[in-house]
């Protein structure tokens, strides 16, 4: 039986991550790709690449293919994850 820990980077799902507002500022770009098995894996990879994202990711909402997603939600190749920090204003 293969576990998530046994999978290599090349066998993990490749996800497009889109950053909004403060997440975009922290990452220094608006879109990139990361790999993972779950939303949490993908977010951890993003934080690993951009440590300034950590406090933003802790409070951000995430959408997976346009729907709210928990950190435990599984991901598949080609999905889009959007990182939405809290917004203020009106």
N, C-alpha and C positions, 0 to 999 in steps of 0.2 A: 504494500500500500504506500502510495506517495503522499507525503504531507507537504504543507506549505513551506516548511523549512527545507525540504529536499529539492524544491524547485529552483532552477537557476533563473537569472535575470531574463534570459532569452525565452523561457517558457511561461513567464508571468504575463498577465494581460498588460497591454500597452494602452494607456489612457491619455487623452488630451485634457490638460488642466488649464482652465481659464480663470484669471485673477481679476477681481473688481476692486476699485477704490483703494483702501489702505493695503489690501493684499497685493495689488499691482505695484504700489509704491515699495512695499517690503521686498517683493520678488525682483523688482527692477525690469519686469516685462509683463506682457499681458497674457501670453499663451505659451505653453510648452508641453512636452510629453514626459510622463513618468510611468513606471511599471509597478504592479502590485497585484495582490489577490483580493484585497478589500479596499474600501474607501480609506480606511485608516492607514493601510500600507502606502497608498498613493500619497496621502497627506504627509506621512513620515518621510517619504522620499523627497517631497517638495521642501520640507523643512530642512532636511539634510543638505539639499542643494542651496538653500537660501535661509540661513539661520534666523534672519530678521523676521521671517514669517511666523515663527513659533508663537509669539503672543497673539497674533492675528488669528491663526488657525484655532487657537484655544477658544475663541469667542465667536468664530465665524459659523454661519450656516453654510451647508453645502447642498448643491443640487447635482444629481446624477441623471444625465439625459433629461434635464428639466424638471425633475421631481425631487423633493426633499429626501435626503438619504442619511441613514445612521452610519457611524464609523465602521460598523461591522458588516455593512452591506457588501456583497460580492460584486466584483467588476469583471467586465469582459472586454476583449480587444475592441477598439474603436469607440468606446463610450466617451462621453464628455463630462468632466467634473468641473463644476463652477464653485469658486470660493468667494462667498459673499460676507464681508465683514458687516457688523451692525452699521446702519446708515442713520444719520441725523438730518433733520431738515423737514421741509414740508412743501 
